[in-house]
Amino acid sequence: MAFDFIFMLTEDDRTIPDARERLQDVLAGGARHIGFKDVGLPFEDLKGLASEIRAAGGRAYLEVVSLDAESELRSARAAIDLEVDCLLGGTRAETVAPMLRAHPVRYFPFPGEIVSHPSILKGTVETIADSARRLADLETVHGLDLLAYRFDGDVPELMKAVCAATAKPVIVAGSIDTEERIVAVAEAGAAGFTVGTAAFRGAFPAAGEGLVAQVQAILAMTGRARQRSSAPRKIALVAHNNRKAQLLAWVRRHRETLARHSIVATGGTGTMLGKEDPTLSIRRLQRGSHGGDQQLGALVATGELDAVIFFADPHGPASLDFDLLALMRLAIQHDIPIACSPAAADLFVAASL
């Protein structure tokens, strides 16, 4: 994921009673990543909340803050039944991860020792980073949920250590209430952060009163912080045969920028780019004619790509359009930027890389 802001419909680590009503303000403010906790509302209300988030084109997150084993397992089963996109938090990854193996839920457990409610992160920078490393080694752990600002120590150093401990995305949660902290999260290499209580209490300087203005203000801060993010992006590069030379020229222009990120490419494009610059980090899929476009679609659907750059041939056979249209539909569904020309791809580089 790119550097994203996840709005939590929560105060003091509990889902707010009027979450479904306040969701409309959050959506009006422009938030697309929206979550809630496993405590505060009954299951049926959470189910309705998750459905409304996804119906509005958002990505739904459930965060576990329950400390006992029975409640955590119940919350993991709820994530499956609620069909949320991501399950955040929890401390029993060895038990929860196998439960999620057969389901599309992406899992981000807490590294370190979590105590009390609201949650507090205990340990040292070294022990928490070691915990992060062990968790990230589990196959069905897709990333980490770090309670950085609930840690009584050097928070920037902790965030950098945890982000360095794994190539998987790190989401920073807990008590982010200033632009300074948002920037620190970006500079540490995290993939995103959560805000809940602070927005409901009007902690961020905004152009107006109310929750809509708070969300707009945080999104603006996120955009500024994204320019200073050190987290590598995963970018798909594809081109129809008659546009491969154009893509190659584009890659040459942005070589230094792309060298800091990971590239995913269909077979022929990946081979071409690898020959051009063997130092680029390139994962090759099948050739487009052998299912490579479908593999890209699967990566979009599972949230593993930050952007798709597909230089399309407007004069190619009509059969080529079906694969591109399918990929565009998935990108729209999952809110992943897709660029089909050099000018559009340049805009993505300027805005996000």
Secondary structure as UniProt FT lines:
FT   STRAND          4..8
FT   STRAND          10..11
FT   TURN            12..13
FT   STRAND          14..15
FT   TURN            17..18
FT   HELIX           19..29
FT   STRAND          33..37
FT   HELIX           43..55
FT   TURN            56..57
FT   STRAND          59..64
FT   HELIX           69..82
FT   STRAND          86..89
FT   HELIX           93..100
FT   TURN            101..102
FT   STRAND          106..108
FT   STRAND          113..115
FT   TURN            116..119
FT   STRAND          120..122
FT   HELIX           125..136
FT   TURN            139..140
FT   STRAND          144..146
FT   HELIX           148..150
FT   HELIX           155..165
FT   STRAND          170..172
FT   HELIX           179..188
FT   STRAND          192..195
FT   HELIX           197..200
FT   TURN            201..202
FT   HELIX           211..226
FT   TURN            227..228
FT   STRAND          234..239
FT   HELIX           241..243
FT   HELIX           244..253
FT   HELIX           255..258
FT   TURN            259..260
FT   STRAND          262..265
FT   HELIX           267..276
FT   TURN            278..279
FT   STRAND          281..284
FT   HELIX           288..290
FT   HELIX           292..301
FT   TURN            302..303
FT   STRAND          307..311
FT   TURN            314..315
FT   HELIX           318..333
FT   TURN            334..335
FT   STRAND          338..339
FT   HELIX           342..352
//
